[in-house]
Amino acid sequence: MLAGKHQFGEIDGTRVTFVEKGADKERMEFLKELLEYNGFEVLIKEKPPRKEEDPTTYDIGVTDMVFNPTIWIFDRKLKTPDGRIVTQQYWENKSNLTKPQYWENK
């Protein structure tokens, strides 16, 4: 989920900062909607399953090369589509509550 380091790479020939790699479809759709709402250009790369029974996963990147989700979340810069502040719990799909602060995580 959240990591302190930037991960850079390419999706379809465009340089990106990776937001998450190996996400499932539901997670990919959640992050895509959230990041696009916050003004980022989001690129998705579908990764075919290694085995037939494995699910398809997705690499998610943004074209803003200085974007770091950890910094944006703890600086309280990301907003939900209904205008609330994105918390670590919300980002990690652990809670829809946006009131708890990161220093209250246990």
C-alpha positions in Angstrom: 0.0 0.0 0.0 1.8 3.2 1.1 5.5 3.3 0.7 7.9 6.1 1.2 9.8 5.7 -2.0 8.8 6.8 -5.5 8.6 4.1 -8.1 9.1 5.3 -11.6 8.6 3.5 -14.9 6.6 3.6 -18.1 3.2 2.6 -19.1 2.6 2.5 -22.9 5.7 4.6 -23.5 4.8 7.4 -21.1 6.9 8.0 -18.0 4.9 7.6 -14.8 5.2 7.5 -11.0 3.7 4.2 -10.0 1.0 4.5 -7.4 0.5 0.8 -6.9 1.5 -2.4 -8.7 -0.4 -5.6 -8.8 -3.8 -4.2 -7.8 -7.0 -6.1 -8.4 -9.7 -4.6 -10.5 -11.7 -3.2 -7.6 -8.7 -1.4 -6.2 -7.6 -0.1 -9.6 -11.1 1.4 -10.2 -11.0 3.0 -6.7 -7.6 4.6 -7.1 -8.3 5.7 -10.7 -11.5 7.5 -9.6 -9.9 9.1 -6.6 -6.7 10.2 -8.4 -8.6 11.6 -11.5 -10.9 13.5 -9.1 -7.8 15.1 -7.6 -6.6 16.2 -11.1 -4.1 13.5 -12.0 -3.8 11.8 -15.3 -3.9 8.1 -14.5 -2.5 5.4 -16.7 -3.3 1.7 -16.2 -1.4 -1.3 -17.4 -3.2 -4.6 -17.3 -1.0 -7.5 -16.3 -2.2 -10.9 -17.6 -2.3 -13.6 -15.0 0.7 -15.9 -14.8 -1.5 -19.0 -14.4 -4.9 -19.4 -15.9 -6.6 -19.5 -12.5 -4.8 -16.3 -11.2 -6.7 -13.0 -11.4 -5.7 -10.2 -13.7 -3.8 -7.4 -11.9 -3.1 -3.8 -12.8 -0.2 -1.4 -12.4 -1.5 2.1 -11.7 0.6 5.2 -12.5 0.2 9.0 -12.8 2.0 11.2 -15.2 3.0 13.7 -12.4 6.5 12.6 -11.7 6.7 14.3 -8.3 3.5 12.7 -6.9 4.1 10.5 -3.8 0.9 9.2 -2.3 2.4 9.0 1.2 3.3 12.7 1.2 -0.1 13.8 -0.3 -2.0 11.8 2.2 -0.1 13.0 5.3 -0.1 16.5 4.0 -3.9 16.2 3.7 -3.8 17.2 0.0 -6.0 14.4 -1.5 -9.8 14.8 -1.3 -12.6 12.2 -1.7 -15.2 12.9 -4.4 -17.5 14.2 -1.8 -14.9 16.7 -0.5 -13.5 15.0 2.6 -9.8 14.6 3.3 -8.3 11.2 2.4 -6.8 9.4 5.3 -4.4 6.4 5.3 -7.3 4.2 6.3 -9.5 5.4 3.5 -6.6 5.1 1.0 -6.0 1.5 2.0 -9.7 0.6 1.8 -9.8 -0.2 5.5 -12.5 2.4 6.4 -14.8 4.8 4.7 -14.3 7.2 7.6 -12.1 10.1 6.9 -12.2 11.7 10.3 -9.6 9.5 12.1 -6.2 11.1 11.9 -3.0 9.1 11.0 -1.6 9.6 14.5 -4.6 7.7 15.9 -3.9 4.5 13.8 -3.2 1.5 16.0 
